Amino acid sequence: MAGQILDDARSQGDDRLAAQCDTDIAWYCFQIGKAELGLTHVRRAVDFWKSTGELTQEAHARAYFGWLLLELGLPEEAIEEATRALDLADRTGDRKAQSLATNVIGIIFWYNKQPDRAILMSERSVELARSIGDRTYECWWLINLGGAHSEGGYIAQALGQQEEGHRMLIRALDLTEQALDIAIQTGDSWAARICLGNQADYYGHLGEHDKALQCMLRYQQFQQNSYVRDRQQYLYTLGQVYNNYGKFEEALSLLLEAVELIDEGGSFDSYIQIYLYLSHAHEGLGQFDLALEAHKKYHQAYLQNSAERTQQRPRLAEIYYETKRLKEVAETEAKRADTLEASYQKLQEQTDILASAVYLDALTGLYNRKYLDSRFKELTSEKRPYSVAMLDVDHFKAINDNFSHMIGDQVLSAIGTILRNQLRATDQAIRFGGEEFVILLTGTPRAAADVCERLRSAVEHWDWSTICNGLRVTISIGVAGSLSANSPKEILEIADQKLYTAKKSGRNRVVS
């Protein structure tokens, strides 16, 4: 329908109406999984709104632009568009645009496995939607807030923090139930399907497979006006529920139907998930040749996806913002209008960190060697004591050889997650190269060695079976302090010597 109006607008020379149609079509393309087509429309819309100086309209279009870029695996470009959208929304004071842009930034944090920041931004977007009485936005952003909590729950579970993981998943279920109530009230079957599919996933991670199945049965009530991507997601989600139940025949039937829909549409991520679950179903039925064939297709798709994303984005930029200030704004209802602009102005000031995107490692989300070089220049004049730790993954070549380079990449990514969660706020982790990491720690080597011992233990006790059965990973660490050498590079060399000692003396240990 929007396409017909767009054609009429173009034939009549009504550029403004055409831009409105392009903006709307971009959003519809996002909903049905046609992100590349959506980009074609949204670029035209952004150009028009920018040329006419209609900042609110440009803010909405740029927010959609950012979301579509993220859908295509381009987070660096996505954050650039989302922050531009937020800047425009702040300049106009339009809360709906602010709510949309803030939500997209929260989604990008979620994508980058930064659940604490994703939660804060998503909470803000929900609050803004409520302040203007927009029930649709409130519903959608609650779904994303639930997703951010679930990500925190998955990370906690992987770290062995079962109680915290359970708490965050229960919170995710509660927020998603709130969203589902609104979706039903407003007749939003698209949002209702997302809610129920997400809840099934959360219950699956909690081991409550009966409740997961009930969610998928209820899902069928909202399948009016569904489309290929939605049908495909329903099939593979229900297929995985049946896999968890041990009902592999039922799972296989659903997953094979999902395979037939691959050429008709859907996201590349769906393609990957379908073949992964299909390999589980064949394995459960003892059909090992077919399981291997499906897993090979999963593996090939994963590598293709990783290669494309590596080529598309050199580094993922983080945005730092003032957490305390945002919380104060959220808690000060009476001063909302006065403080919101100041709060987001501070956020915008912080977005200059985008200029330093070259300092981030795409695979692990940690700083890279270029950042270490720049930090060493600063540390040369550092007066307070500090320490440097050199960390190496034990037998990493064997992991690549025995389990595949794809598994090796997942191991490095998981170690990046462990480092981010275990290190103190004053410490910094850097991917030095390959399977080697450097950690800059405040304080003397003795205190640093205690921190490194916790890291070593966290890696050893991580549930590596979530990546691959039979996988075991340990690390060796060498530590040196600023009092033992005249320059940061000399300290790094000493830490490297200590690392060599750790590996020679049996690995899986810290030598300081």
N, C-alpha and C positions, 0 to 999 in steps of 0.2 A: 504493500500500500504506500509506504514511504517512497519507494522507487518510482511509482506512478506519479506521485506529487512532484518528485524531483525532476522527472522528465518534463512535466508541464511547466514547472518553474523555470527551467532552462530555456524552453521554447518561448516563454513569455519574457525572458530577460530579467526575471525576479531573482537576483543573486542572493538576497537576504533569505528568502524562503528556501532556496537551494541549499544554503549553508545550514539552515535549521534541519533540513532533511538529512544532509550528510552527517550532522552531529548525531541525530537519532539513529540512523542506519549503523553508524559505528558502534553504538551501544548494543543494538540488536545483534550485530555480528559477534560481539563479545559473548552474548548470552548463548548463542548457538554454536560457538567454537569456530567461527570463520574469521580469525584474527587478521590474517593478511588482507582479506577483502576490507575489513573494518579500517585498516590503516589507510587504504586508498581514499576512503571517504573522509576520515578524520583529518588528514593532512589538508585537504581542500577547505574543510570547515575552519581549521585553525588559521590558515592564511587569510580567509575572508574576515573572520572576527578581529584579527590583528589589524588588518588594513582599515577597518571601520572604527577601531578604538572601542569596541563593545567588550569591556574587560570581563564582565560576568559570564557572557557567552563563551569567550575565549578560555576562561578558567574551566568551565565544564568540559569543553572540547579537549583541552590539554590533559585534564584528569583521565578522560576516556583513552586518550592517546597513550598515557603512561601505563594504564592497565593492559591495553592491547600489546604494548611492547613487552611487558612482563610475561604475558601469556605466551609470547614467542621466545621467551628465554633471554631477554635483553634488559637485565635489571639496571645496568648503568644508564642506558638511555631512558628507561622508565623513571628512575629517580629524578633525572633532569627535568622531564616533563611534569612530573608530579609536584616538584618544588616550585616550578614556574606557575603551575596552576594555583598552588597555595598562596604564593606571593600576590597573584592577581586577585584572588578571592579576598585576601586581607586588605588589599587596597580599596576594594569596593565595599567591604564589610558585609558581603552576601554570605549568610550562614549556611545556606544550602551548598554553595560552591565550596565553602570552607570544610563542610562535613564530608563532601565527596573527595576532595583532595587529601584531607587528613586520613581518610580511610585507605586511599591508594598507597600512601606512604606506610601505613601500618601493614598493609599486605606485602609490601616490598621487604619490610623487616621480617615478616613471617617467612617469606620465601628464603631469606638469608639466614634462617634459623636463629633469629634474635627475638625470642618470644617475649621477653620482658619489655622491650621497646615496642614490639608489635601490640602488646596488650595496652600499653599506655596510649598509643595513638588511636587504637580502635575504640577504647573507652571514650576518648575525646570525641570521636566521630559520632558515636551513639548519643552522647550528651548533646551535641549540636543538633542532631536530627530531632531529638526530643524537644529541644528548646523552640523549634519552629513547628512542632506538631506533624512532622513528616513521618507517617507510620511505615511507608515503604522503605525509606532509607533506614529507619530504626531497625526494621526487620533484617535487611541485608547486612547492616554493619554488625548486628548481634551475631549473625552467622559467622562473620569473620572474626569477631572477638572470641567466639567459642573455638574457632580453628586455631587461633593464637594460643589459647590455653591448652588445647590438645597437643600442640607442638612442644610446649613446655613440659607436658606430661610425658610425652614420648622420650624426650631428652632425659628427664629425671629417671624414668624406668631404665634407660640404657646405662645410666650412671649407677644403677643399683639402689636408687632412692625410691623404693617402692611406695612408701607412704605418701611422699610428695607427688609422685606420678599419679597415684590413685586420686589424690585430692584435686589435682588440676584437671584430670579427665572428668571427674564428677562435676566440677565447675563448668567444663565445656558442655557437658550434657544439659545442665541447667540453663545456660545461656541459649543453647540451640533450641531447647523446649520453649523458652520465651519467644524466640524468633518464629517457631512453628505456630504458636498461638496467634501471632500477628498475621502470619501468612494465611492462615485459615480464615481469620476475620476479614482480611482484605481481598480474599479470593485469588491470592498469588500462588498458583499451583507450581510455578517454576521454583520459587523459594521453598515451598513445602517439600518438593522432591529433594532439593539440596539438603534441607534440614534432616530428613529421614535417612538419606544416604550417609550423611556425616555421623548421625547418631549410631547407625549400624556399625560404622567403623570404630567409633569410640567404645561401644559395648564389646566389640571384638577384641580390642586391646585390653579390656578389663576381664576378658574370659567369660563374659555373660552372653553366650551364643544364642540362647533362647530369645533374649531381648533384642539381639541383633536381627534375628529372623523376623520377629514381630514388626520391627521397623520396616523391613523390606516388604512384608505383606501389606502393611499400611500404605507403603509407597504407591502400590498399584491403584489406590483410590484417587491419586492426583496425576494420573498419566494422560489426562485429556490435554490436547494441544502440545504433546511431547514431540520430539524430533530425533534425528539419528543419534546425535551425541548423547542426548538424555537416555535414549533406549540402550545404547551401548554401555553407558555408565551403570545403569540399573542391572544389566545382565552380568557384568563382571564383578560388581559389588556383591550381588546375590550369589554368584558363583564362588566367591571367596568365603562368604558365610557358610555355604555348604561344605567347602573344603575344610573349614575349621570344625565343622560338625563331624567330619569323616564320611559325608555323603557324597562320594566322589562321582558316582554316576550322574546324579542331579547336577553337580557342579560342571561336569564335562559338557552336558547338553547345553547349558546356558552359555558357557564360554565359547563353544563352537559357533553358536548363533552370533555371539559378539564378534567373532573373527569374520563372519560373513559380512558384517557391517563396516569393516575397516575401510574399504575402498569408497564407501558412501559418505564419509565425513568423520568428524571426531578429532580430538587432539592427539599429538604424537605421544604424550604421556599415557593416554588411554591404551594406545597400541602396545606400549611397553608393559603395562600392568596386565593386559589380557594374556599375553604370552607367558608371563611369569606365573600367573594363577593357573593357566592351562598346563604348564609343566608340573605344578603341584598335583593337579587332578589326575594326570596320566600316571604320575609316580604313585599316588595313592591306590590306583587300580593295578599296579604292577606292570604297567605298560612302559617299560623303561626306555625302549627305543624312541617311542613317541614323546616321552618326557624329555629326553635329550634333544630331540629335534625342536621341540617348543622352546626349550631353554636356550638353544643356539640362536633362535630367532629373537628371543628376549635380549640375549647378549649382544647380538649384532645391532639391534635397535638402540640399546643403551649406548654402545660405542659411537654410533652415528649421531645420536642426540648430543653426547658429550663433545664430540668433535665439532659439531655445528655451533654449539654454544660457546666453545672455546674460541672459535674463529669470530663469532659475532660480538663478543664482549671481552676486551682485554683484562679488565679488572672491575670488580663490583665495589662501588663507592658506598661508604657508610655515611649517615648523617648523624651528627652528635647534637643533642639538644639538652636543655636544662630540665631534668626530671623533676626536681623539687619545685620549680616554678610552675610546671604544668599541673602538678598535683595541687598546688595552692589555688590555681585557677579553678580546677575542678571542684574544690571544696568551698569556694567562695561564691555561692550562687548569687548573692545580692550585687556583687561587683562584676558579674560576668561580662557585660558589655564593655566596661572600662578596661578590664584586665586582659581580655582575649587578644586584642590587637597587640598589646605590649608583649604578651607571651609569644605570639607567633612571630613578632618582629625579632625576638631573640632567636627563635628557631631559624629564621631566614639568615640572620647573621652567622649562624653556625654552618649554613650550607656551603660556605666557602671551602669546607673540607672536601667538596667534590673535586676541587682542583688537584687534590692530592690522591686521586683515584689510582694513579700509577703505583702507589705504595701498598696496594692490597693484592693478596694472592687469591686467585679465583677459586681454586679447588678447596682450600681450607678455610677461607675467610680471615686468615691471619695477615699480619704485615709481611712484606717480602724483603728480599735482600737489599733492594734500593733504599727502603726505609731504614734498614739497619745501618747502612753507610751514612745516611744523613743524621741518624741518631748518635752515631759514634762521634761525629763532629761536635755535637752538643755536649756529649759526655766528657770530652777532653778537658773542659773547664769545670766539670762537676766537682763540688766540694764535699758532698756527703758520700759516705761509702756505698758502693753498689756491687753487685755480683753478676757474673755472666755464666749461664749454663748452656752446655752443648748437649743436645739430645739426639739420639739415633734409634731408629726402629730396628730391633734385633732380627736378623735373618730375613730382611725385607725382600731380597732377591728370591728367596725360596717361596715367599708368599706369592709373588708374581708368577713364579714358575709353576707352583702347585695349584694355585687357585685362580689365576688369570690377573692381567693388569687391571681389569675393571674392579676386581675385589681389592687390589692394591690401592687404587684410587679411593675406594670407599674407606679403607683403613686410614689413609692419610686424612681424609675429611673427618672421620670420627675422632682422630687424635686432635685435630683442630678444635672440635667441639669440646673435648675433655679439657684441653688447655684453657679455653675461654671460660669454662665453668669452674675450674679448680684454682686458677691463679688469683692472687689478690688484685685489688683495683689498681694498685701502684705498679704492678708488674706488666711486662709486655712480651708477647710471644711472636716469633718471626719464623716463617718457613725459609730456611737457609738455602735449601736446594734438595731435590729428590726426597729422600726420607729423613733428612737432617733438619733439625729445628734449633733455634737459638732463643733463650729466654733472658731478658734483662730484668733483674730483681733488685729491689731496694734492700739495703742492709748488708751485713757481713756474710761470708760464705757459710758460716754455721747456720744462720737463720735461713739462708737460701737453700741449703741442703735439706732442711726440714720440709720446705715447700716442695722441693723436687722429689723427696721420698713419698710425699702424698700423691704427687703426679704419677710416679712409677707404680704405686699401689693401685691407683685408679685405673690405669691402663691395663694392668695385669688382671684386675677383677671386673673389667668391662664385660658385658655379655656379648662377646664377639659372634656368638651363634646367630644373632639377629642379622648379621651380614652373610655368614656362610657356616654351615655345620662343620665342625672339626677345626675351625679357625682358632688359633691362639696367638696373641700378640703381646710382646713385652718390649720395654725400652731400656736403654742404658743412658746414663747421664754423667757428664763431667762438669764440675763447678769450680770457678776461680773468682777471686775478689779483687777490687780495685786497689787494695793495699799491696798486692803482690806483683804489680807491674806499673809501667809508666804511661801506658796508653791503652785505650779500649781494645785495639787490635792485638796487643801483647796479651791482654787478659783472655781474649778469645782463643789465642794460640795455646795458652796454659789450660783452659777449659777443654780444648780439643785433645790435649795430651792426657788429661784426666779421663776423658771419654774413652780414649784408646786403652787406658789401664782398666776401666770398667769392663770393656768388651773382652780384653785378654784374660781377665780374672773370672770369667764365667757369664757375663751379660746379666741383664735384669737387675741392675744395681746402680747406686749413686756413689761416685767417688769425688770427694771434695778436698 
